[in-house]
């Protein structure tokens, strides 16, 4: 959760259009011995499964929304009461 808080604060500081968190890919061949060991423990069963976990439709929709925002007014053109620092 700390990572999400850090991303949110960076989002405000950089005038980013937004941020998103998506699943990725888990390749078991790329794991270290300790990482593979943790996955074999009973608690490791709650970890994400191996393989391709990205939802490309969600990613494309998010990217399209950001692209739409970028074609709108730029930060210097925004209203003074906007939450985005100028």
Residue pairs with C-beta under 8 A, 6 or more apart in sequence:
4 21
7 19
7 21
8 19
10 16
11 18
11 19
12 85
15 75
15 84
15 85
17 66
17 69
17 70
18 62
18 65
18 66
18 69
20 59
20 62
22 54
22 55
22 58
22 59
22 62
23 48
23 53
23 54
23 55
24 53
24 54
25 51
25 52
25 53
25 54
26 48
26 49
26 50
26 51
26 53
27 50
28 36
28 39
28 50
31 39
38 44
38 47
39 47
75 84
75 86
76 86
78 84
78 86
80 86
